[in-house]
Amino acid sequence: MDPDSQPRVVDLAEESRFVLREGGAEAELVYALEDGRLVLVHTGVPDEMAGRGVGGRLVKVALDRAAREGLRVVPLCPFARRWLRNHPDMAAGVDIDWRLPPGWGRHAGDES
């Protein structure tokens, strides 16, 4: 599929979510802005959109925003953490804080 014909990821800043809608389905990356940090909280991709790189597209748009606004990325979301570790080239030039709050990682399913 031509990248230009794919649905666009939209930043719904008033809802603190990056969203991609397609055919009645909606994928999202929930975030928080805190003291110069873009905290990636949760990625949700419905089954009908799975396996097509939608989650990665959401994280990439978050990285683009962080780079544009000089924000430090804090990936609390287990999916975002894995994606960033697997795509270090995409995160080059963005400051990433890998530390997790106490007790966060194990309960959230993070394997690092």
Biotite code that builds the C-alpha atoms (Angstrom):
import biotite.structure as struc

atoms = struc.array([
    struc.Atom([0.000, 0.000, 0.000], chain_id="A", res_id=1, res_name="MET", atom_name="CA", element="C"),
    struc.Atom([1.227, 3.463, -0.873], chain_id="A", res_id=2, res_name="ASP", atom_name="CA", element="C"),
    struc.Atom([2.209, 5.286, 2.362], chain_id="A", res_id=3, res_name="PRO", atom_name="CA", element="C"),
    struc.Atom([0.425, 8.424, 1.121], chain_id="A", res_id=4, res_name="ASP", atom_name="CA", element="C"),
    struc.Atom([-2.860, 6.517, 0.849], chain_id="A", res_id=5, res_name="SER", atom_name="CA", element="C"),
    struc.Atom([-2.681, 5.122, 4.401], chain_id="A", res_id=6, res_name="GLN", atom_name="CA", element="C"),
    struc.Atom([-4.823, 6.717, 7.116], chain_id="A", res_id=7, res_name="PRO", atom_name="CA", element="C"),
    struc.Atom([-3.007, 9.503, 8.923], chain_id="A", res_id=8, res_name="ARG", atom_name="CA", element="C"),
    struc.Atom([-2.142, 9.487, 12.618], chain_id="A", res_id=9, res_name="VAL", atom_name="CA", element="C"),
    struc.Atom([-3.758, 12.489, 14.303], chain_id="A", res_id=10, res_name="VAL", atom_name="CA", element="C"),
    struc.Atom([-2.613, 14.083, 17.557], chain_id="A", res_id=11, res_name="ASP", atom_name="CA", element="C"),
    struc.Atom([-5.726, 14.773, 19.631], chain_id="A", res_id=12, res_name="LEU", atom_name="CA", element="C"),
    struc.Atom([-3.854, 17.006, 22.067], chain_id="A", res_id=13, res_name="ALA", atom_name="CA", element="C"),
    struc.Atom([-6.983, 17.884, 24.048], chain_id="A", res_id=14, res_name="GLU", atom_name="CA", element="C"),
    struc.Atom([-7.403, 14.134, 24.769], chain_id="A", res_id=15, res_name="GLU", atom_name="CA", element="C"),
    struc.Atom([-3.645, 13.392, 25.081], chain_id="A", res_id=16, res_name="SER", atom_name="CA", element="C"),
    struc.Atom([-3.850, 10.680, 22.402], chain_id="A", res_id=17, res_name="ARG", atom_name="CA", element="C"),
    struc.Atom([-2.356, 9.937, 19.026], chain_id="A", res_id=18, res_name="PHE", atom_name="CA", element="C"),
    struc.Atom([-5.104, 8.236, 17.008], chain_id="A", res_id=19, res_name="VAL", atom_name="CA", element="C"),
    struc.Atom([-5.339, 6.335, 13.737], chain_id="A", res_id=20, res_name="LEU", atom_name="CA", element="C"),
    struc.Atom([-8.856, 5.572, 12.475], chain_id="A", res_id=21, res_name="ARG", atom_name="CA", element="C"),
    struc.Atom([-9.632, 3.165, 9.684], chain_id="A", res_id=22, res_name="GLU", atom_name="CA", element="C"),
    struc.Atom([-12.884, 1.509, 8.675], chain_id="A", res_id=23, res_name="GLY", atom_name="CA", element="C"),
    struc.Atom([-14.623, 2.251, 11.959], chain_id="A", res_id=24, res_name="GLY", atom_name="CA", element="C"),
    struc.Atom([-11.696, 0.956, 14.064], chain_id="A", res_id=25, res_name="ALA", atom_name="CA", element="C"),
    struc.Atom([-9.451, 3.171, 16.162], chain_id="A", res_id=26, res_name="GLU", atom_name="CA", element="C"),
    struc.Atom([-5.888, 2.622, 17.368], chain_id="A", res_id=27, res_name="ALA", atom_name="CA", element="C"),
    struc.Atom([-4.406, 4.936, 19.980], chain_id="A", res_id=28, res_name="GLU", atom_name="CA", element="C"),
    struc.Atom([-1.291, 5.864, 21.866], chain_id="A", res_id=29, res_name="LEU", atom_name="CA", element="C"),
    struc.Atom([-2.228, 7.592, 25.124], chain_id="A", res_id=30, res_name="VAL", atom_name="CA", element="C"),
    struc.Atom([0.360, 10.042, 26.431], chain_id="A", res_id=31, res_name="TYR", atom_name="CA", element="C"),
    struc.Atom([0.944, 12.654, 29.103], chain_id="A", res_id=32, res_name="ALA", atom_name="CA", element="C"),
    struc.Atom([2.975, 15.857, 28.893], chain_id="A", res_id=33, res_name="LEU", atom_name="CA", element="C"),
    struc.Atom([4.893, 16.473, 32.117], chain_id="A", res_id=34, res_name="GLU", atom_name="CA", element="C"),
    struc.Atom([7.707, 18.960, 32.637], chain_id="A", res_id=35, res_name="ASP", atom_name="CA", element="C"),
    struc.Atom([9.221, 18.714, 29.162], chain_id="A", res_id=36, res_name="GLY", atom_name="CA", element="C"),
    struc.Atom([8.570, 14.990, 28.909], chain_id="A", res_id=37, res_name="ARG", atom_name="CA", element="C"),
    struc.Atom([6.292, 13.073, 26.557], chain_id="A", res_id=38, res_name="LEU", atom_name="CA", element="C"),
    struc.Atom([5.226, 10.074, 28.646], chain_id="A", res_id=39, res_name="VAL", atom_name="CA", element="C"),
    struc.Atom([3.951, 7.180, 26.501], chain_id="A", res_id=40, res_name="LEU", atom_name="CA", element="C"),
    struc.Atom([1.343, 5.516, 28.691], chain_id="A", res_id=41, res_name="VAL", atom_name="CA", element="C"),
    struc.Atom([-0.608, 2.977, 26.628], chain_id="A", res_id=42, res_name="HIS", atom_name="CA", element="C"),
    struc.Atom([-0.832, 1.718, 23.051], chain_id="A", res_id=43, res_name="THR", atom_name="CA", element="C"),
    struc.Atom([-4.057, 0.070, 21.946], chain_id="A", res_id=44, res_name="GLY", atom_name="CA", element="C"),
    struc.Atom([-4.526, -1.511, 18.518], chain_id="A", res_id=45, res_name="VAL", atom_name="CA", element="C"),
    struc.Atom([-7.748, -3.387, 17.777], chain_id="A", res_id=46, res_name="PRO", atom_name="CA", element="C"),
    struc.Atom([-7.511, -6.915, 16.337], chain_id="A", res_id=47, res_name="ASP", atom_name="CA", element="C"),
    struc.Atom([-8.713, -5.824, 12.902], chain_id="A", res_id=48, res_name="GLU", atom_name="CA", element="C"),
    struc.Atom([-5.708, -3.470, 12.637], chain_id="A", res_id=49, res_name="MET", atom_name="CA", element="C"),
    struc.Atom([-3.112, -5.837, 14.153], chain_id="A", res_id=50, res_name="ALA", atom_name="CA", element="C"),
    struc.Atom([-0.027, -6.995, 12.285], chain_id="A", res_id=51, res_name="GLY", atom_name="CA", element="C"),
    struc.Atom([0.204, -4.017, 9.958], chain_id="A", res_id=52, res_name="ARG", atom_name="CA", element="C"),
    struc.Atom([2.629, -1.782, 11.849], chain_id="A", res_id=53, res_name="GLY", atom_name="CA", element="C"),
    struc.Atom([-0.050, 0.528, 13.238], chain_id="A", res_id=54, res_name="VAL", atom_name="CA", element="C"),
    struc.Atom([1.414, 0.563, 16.759], chain_id="A", res_id=55, res_name="GLY", atom_name="CA", element="C"),
    struc.Atom([4.813, 1.462, 15.359], chain_id="A", res_id=56, res_name="GLY", atom_name="CA", element="C"),
    struc.Atom([3.317, 4.285, 13.315], chain_id="A", res_id=57, res_name="ARG", atom_name="CA", element="C"),
    struc.Atom([1.772, 5.703, 16.492], chain_id="A", res_id=58, res_name="LEU", atom_name="CA", element="C"),
    struc.Atom([5.115, 5.581, 18.325], chain_id="A", res_id=59, res_name="VAL", atom_name="CA", element="C"),
    struc.Atom([6.902, 7.147, 15.345], chain_id="A", res_id=60, res_name="LYS", atom_name="CA", element="C"),
    struc.Atom([4.505, 10.115, 15.358], chain_id="A", res_id=61, res_name="VAL", atom_name="CA", element="C"),
    struc.Atom([5.165, 10.523, 19.098], chain_id="A", res_id=62, res_name="ALA", atom_name="CA", element="C"),
    struc.Atom([8.918, 10.557, 18.388], chain_id="A", res_id=63, res_name="LEU", atom_name="CA", element="C"),
    struc.Atom([8.416, 13.143, 15.655], chain_id="A", res_id=64, res_name="ASP", atom_name="CA", element="C"),
    struc.Atom([6.539, 15.390, 18.071], chain_id="A", res_id=65, res_name="ARG", atom_name="CA", element="C"),
    struc.Atom([9.184, 14.926, 20.769], chain_id="A", res_id=66, res_name="ALA", atom_name="CA", element="C"),
    struc.Atom([11.948, 15.826, 18.324], chain_id="A", res_id=67, res_name="ALA", atom_name="CA", element="C"),
    struc.Atom([10.053, 18.859, 17.023], chain_id="A", res_id=68, res_name="ARG", atom_name="CA", element="C"),
    struc.Atom([9.282, 20.194, 20.510], chain_id="A", res_id=69, res_name="GLU", atom_name="CA", element="C"),
    struc.Atom([12.512, 19.164, 22.266], chain_id="A", res_id=70, res_name="GLY", atom_name="CA", element="C"),
    struc.Atom([10.706, 16.764, 24.611], chain_id="A", res_id=71, res_name="LEU", atom_name="CA", element="C"),
    struc.Atom([12.261, 13.810, 26.441], chain_id="A", res_id=72, res_name="ARG", atom_name="CA", element="C"),
    struc.Atom([10.374, 10.561, 25.721], chain_id="A", res_id=73, res_name="VAL", atom_name="CA", element="C"),
    struc.Atom([9.455, 8.354, 28.684], chain_id="A", res_id=74, res_name="VAL", atom_name="CA", element="C"),
    struc.Atom([8.161, 5.000, 27.367], chain_id="A", res_id=75, res_name="PRO", atom_name="CA", element="C"),
    struc.Atom([6.090, 3.497, 30.182], chain_id="A", res_id=76, res_name="LEU", atom_name="CA", element="C"),
    struc.Atom([3.958, 1.506, 27.734], chain_id="A", res_id=77, res_name="CYS", atom_name="CA", element="C"),
    struc.Atom([5.442, -2.012, 27.262], chain_id="A", res_id=78, res_name="PRO", atom_name="CA", element="C"),
    struc.Atom([4.724, -1.970, 23.509], chain_id="A", res_id=79, res_name="PHE", atom_name="CA", element="C"),
    struc.Atom([6.393, 1.414, 23.031], chain_id="A", res_id=80, res_name="ALA", atom_name="CA", element="C"),
    struc.Atom([9.428, 0.259, 25.054], chain_id="A", res_id=81, res_name="ARG", atom_name="CA", element="C"),
    struc.Atom([9.828, -2.863, 22.888], chain_id="A", res_id=82, res_name="ARG", atom_name="CA", element="C"),
    struc.Atom([9.324, -0.937, 19.663], chain_id="A", res_id=83, res_name="TRP", atom_name="CA", element="C"),
    struc.Atom([11.894, 1.693, 20.621], chain_id="A", res_id=84, res_name="LEU", atom_name="CA", element="C"),
    struc.Atom([14.433, -0.974, 21.628], chain_id="A", res_id=85, res_name="ARG", atom_name="CA", element="C"),
    struc.Atom([13.851, -2.774, 18.311], chain_id="A", res_id=86, res_name="ASN", atom_name="CA", element="C"),
    struc.Atom([14.093, 0.432, 16.229], chain_id="A", res_id=87, res_name="HIS", atom_name="CA", element="C"),
    struc.Atom([16.967, 2.437, 17.762], chain_id="A", res_id=88, res_name="PRO", atom_name="CA", element="C"),
    struc.Atom([17.562, 4.158, 14.413], chain_id="A", res_id=89, res_name="ASP", atom_name="CA", element="C"),
    struc.Atom([14.078, 5.706, 14.574], chain_id="A", res_id=90, res_name="MET", atom_name="CA", element="C"),
    struc.Atom([14.770, 7.062, 18.067], chain_id="A", res_id=91, res_name="ALA", atom_name="CA", element="C"),
    struc.Atom([18.161, 8.573, 17.185], chain_id="A", res_id=92, res_name="ALA", atom_name="CA", element="C"),
    struc.Atom([18.147, 12.249, 18.004], chain_id="A", res_id=93, res_name="GLY", atom_name="CA", element="C"),
    struc.Atom([15.422, 11.922, 20.645], chain_id="A", res_id=94, res_name="VAL", atom_name="CA", element="C"),
    struc.Atom([16.272, 11.855, 24.342], chain_id="A", res_id=95, res_name="ASP", atom_name="CA", element="C"),
    struc.Atom([14.719, 8.735, 25.909], chain_id="A", res_id=96, res_name="ILE", atom_name="CA", element="C"),
    struc.Atom([14.406, 8.140, 29.647], chain_id="A", res_id=97, res_name="ASP", atom_name="CA", element="C"),
    struc.Atom([14.222, 4.339, 30.105], chain_id="A", res_id=98, res_name="TRP", atom_name="CA", element="C"),
    struc.Atom([13.735, 4.439, 33.878], chain_id="A", res_id=99, res_name="ARG", atom_name="CA", element="C"),
    struc.Atom([10.454, 3.059, 35.179], chain_id="A", res_id=100, res_name="LEU", atom_name="CA", element="C"),
    struc.Atom([8.706, 4.216, 38.336], chain_id="A", res_id=101, res_name="PRO", atom_name="CA", element="C"),
    struc.Atom([9.061, 1.660, 41.176], chain_id="A", res_id=102, res_name="PRO", atom_name="CA", element="C"),
    struc.Atom([6.756, -1.309, 40.635], chain_id="A", res_id=103, res_name="GLY", atom_name="CA", element="C"),
    struc.Atom([5.698, -0.217, 37.137], chain_id="A", res_id=104, res_name="TRP", atom_name="CA", element="C"),
    struc.Atom([7.524, -2.672, 34.860], chain_id="A", res_id=105, res_name="GLY", atom_name="CA", element="C"),
    struc.Atom([6.520, -6.042, 36.214], chain_id="A", res_id=106, res_name="ARG", atom_name="CA", element="C"),
    struc.Atom([2.868, -5.116, 36.645], chain_id="A", res_id=107, res_name="HIS", atom_name="CA", element="C"),
    struc.Atom([2.643, -3.603, 33.171], chain_id="A", res_id=108, res_name="ALA", atom_name="CA", element="C"),
    struc.Atom([4.125, -6.663, 31.459], chain_id="A", res_id=109, res_name="GLY", atom_name="CA", element="C"),
    struc.Atom([7.469, -5.112, 30.634], chain_id="A", res_id=110, res_name="ASP", atom_name="CA", element="C"),
    struc.Atom([10.086, -7.774, 30.139], chain_id="A", res_id=111, res_name="GLU", atom_name="CA", element="C"),
    struc.Atom([13.124, -5.536, 30.525], chain_id="A", res_id=112, res_name="SER", atom_name="CA", element="C"),
])
